[in-house]
Amino acid sequence: MEALLKHLIDITCQRDHTLLDSSVVSALHDLVGADQVRVHELFRFRDQMYIRPKTWIENGKAVSAEDCMTADQYKGEPISRYPILLDAIQKQLESVTQATPGIGHTLWMPIWLQDKVNTCIEIVNPTPYSESTMHVMEGILSVYRNYQNILDYSERDSLTGLLNRKTFDEKFSRMLAASIADAPPQNQEERRQGGVEKGQWLAVVDIDHFKRVNDQFGHLYGDEVLILVANLLRASFRSQDRVFRFGGEEFVVLLRSTTLEEADRIFERFRRNVEKHEFPQVGQVTVSLGFAAITQESPVVILGHADQALYYAKENGRNRVCHYDKLVDSGLLRSEVSNDTVEFF
């Protein structure tokens, strides 16, 4: 009982989704002796549901995809590869058990928030759990579900479900601190000419001609475009990256641990995903994107760099990806921050 209370206290004092996930996998691992516990994210892409791990147990400790700078192996895969879980979600079940030879018993527990599910727990154990142990797990997950609701209300954009502007400040500061701690000393010129070392990147995304969508088709279709673009953002980036709705038709992406060449390819892939997507009634929608490296410069400067690159993209044809340093090196932009229309921090 003392161990249970300790874990419940730890779960209920968290004010961050990542820390909450770590607390619940630690509690389940310690209290029920599971071989493995994972928290998975569920998301939709082109009418198909995908699953990818967010937090799991590794060497007896909780590990988050957000803390794994090179967690490329933890990418999404179609949930159709897990037919028992898919069937449980379609039937809106609270849990389902699967016995697999050589692995043991896998307990899937979708986390329902009203009639929606975007998280599920996977618990792997050699033998089935007793009824009393199931009651303990269900109690822990009830607390977890309640706190997810509270955090979603404060951290998530109500329309798209993406992280909101308020949450961006904390996540950005955390990534900036990690970038400064890991980066070797180098001057600005060395950074521009490198491109081989892995770094962190900030991108600002804007939907092209979004006002025209609202004016021509109405705000309901405009909202649907925002939701579908948000789904494409989730599907185009990795579990350790972070995606935010910054306001209106503008989004921000924090891309972790990748080279300049890879970052440009990833952003281009997202741009093409949007361009190729058929939006109901509206047809084709495109986005413009500007990105910059997360360096030891101030947050205002980094955001300003990405925003300058975005506005260059908007003013030079739209539906394109622009890198701030490349524009500066080419003489197409001056190395300064000048934008009176956006408030940073």
BELKAQUI-V673419 format. One line per field, one symbol per residue. psi: psi as a letter, one per 30 degrees, with the letter a starting at -180 (. if undefined). Layout:
psi->???
This chain:
psi->eeeeeeeeeeefgkgkeeeeeeeeeeeeeeeghkekkkkkkklkjhgkklkkkeklkkhglkkkeffjfhhffilllkfffieeeeeeeeghlflkkkkkkfeakkjkjkjkjcglkgklkkkkkellkleeeeeeeeeefeeeeefeeeeeeffkkfefflkleefeeeeeeeeeeeeeefklkkleeeeefdfekkakkkkkkkkkheeeeeeeflfeeeeeeeeeeeeeeeffllfflkkkjfkbgklkkjkkilleeeeeeeeeeeeeeeefkjkkeebkkllkkkllkjaglleeeeeeeeeeeefeeefhflhlkkkeeeeeffgfkkilkjjffkkj.
